[in-house]
């Protein structure tokens, strides 16, 4: 195994400071990309998808659970598979407590193409509690390009899609797939994909931090059992 070179503390500090300058530049570049993502236009979802979930039938609108935004993780689980994808399982294992997303008016849900009768025991086996819906019998996976037809065969791929709700109208704001999921999993990384972002005052474009009528950004962070408000409209 190849290990890092051994140097003095002074040499390490000089190298570290040089790298820090590049890391700060990367952070500023990421902030600029996130702002550009929030400026993307959105498209109305005019298909009424009906899923199967823990409480029976549910539409995409109902998956918002009354909040303004919805982040969907497209879990690879084809109807003929006995269990879901291992890489997708590793992704879900790193998702934090959903209360921090909920406090920012954002719901999180998992959607797979397998029938719910297959999803339910698999979900229970791995101890997950987040909402999980079956899109079996709908074109949801095809429409959002996580099930694609290649050489006459349906192929699954992982992805994340973000949606925004304006009363009863649902809009698709962003999707990313495969390597685009690298580095995702934390609350802030998921919020960075959404149209409203982290809802910090410093974020561009201006005017979205207070869109939910609740304390903005980091000022609203609490222990997950201390959140006292639900933002619904």
C-alpha positions, 0 to 999 in steps of 0.5 A: 500500500502506498502511504503519504510522504512523511514530512515535518509539521512546518512542511505539512502546514505549508502544504495544507495552507496551499490546499486550503486555498484550492478548497476555498475556491472550490467552495465558492465555485460550488456556491455559484453552481448552487445559485445557478441551479436555483435559477433554473426554470421549472416545468409543471408536472401535468401527469397525475401519478398514483403510487402505492405506499404505507397508507395505501394509494398516494399521488405525487402531490400527497407525497409532499405531506403538505410541505413546499418541496419534495426530494425523491430518491429513485431507488433501483428496485425493478419489479422482477428483483427479489431485493433492492440495489446494494449501492442504493441501500448504502445511499439511504443509510447515510440520510440523516434525520428528516426533521431537519429537512421538514423544518425547511418545508421539504419532504423526502421520499423514496420511489421504486418500480417494484410492487409495494408488496416487495418493497415493504419487507425489504424496507423492514429488513433494513430498518428504514422509516422514511416514506417509500412509494411504489411507482409500479404500473405508472410511467413515473420512472420512465418519465424521470429517466431512471428506467431507460430502455436500452437494446429493448431492455429496461435498465434501472439507474439511481437518481434524485429529483426535486419538486416544488409545490404551489398550492395544488400545482406540482413543478419539477425543478431538478434531477441528477443521476449516477455520479451526480449523487456523489457527495449527497446525503446530508441535509444541506447537500439535499437542500442545495439541489432544491429551488429554495436551497438552504434558505440562508440570507446569503444565498442567491437569488435573493428572496427565497430564505423567507419564502416559508414564513419560518426562521431562515437557514442556520438560525432555525437549526434545532435538535431534531426533537425540538422543532416546534413548527410545521410549515404547511400551506 
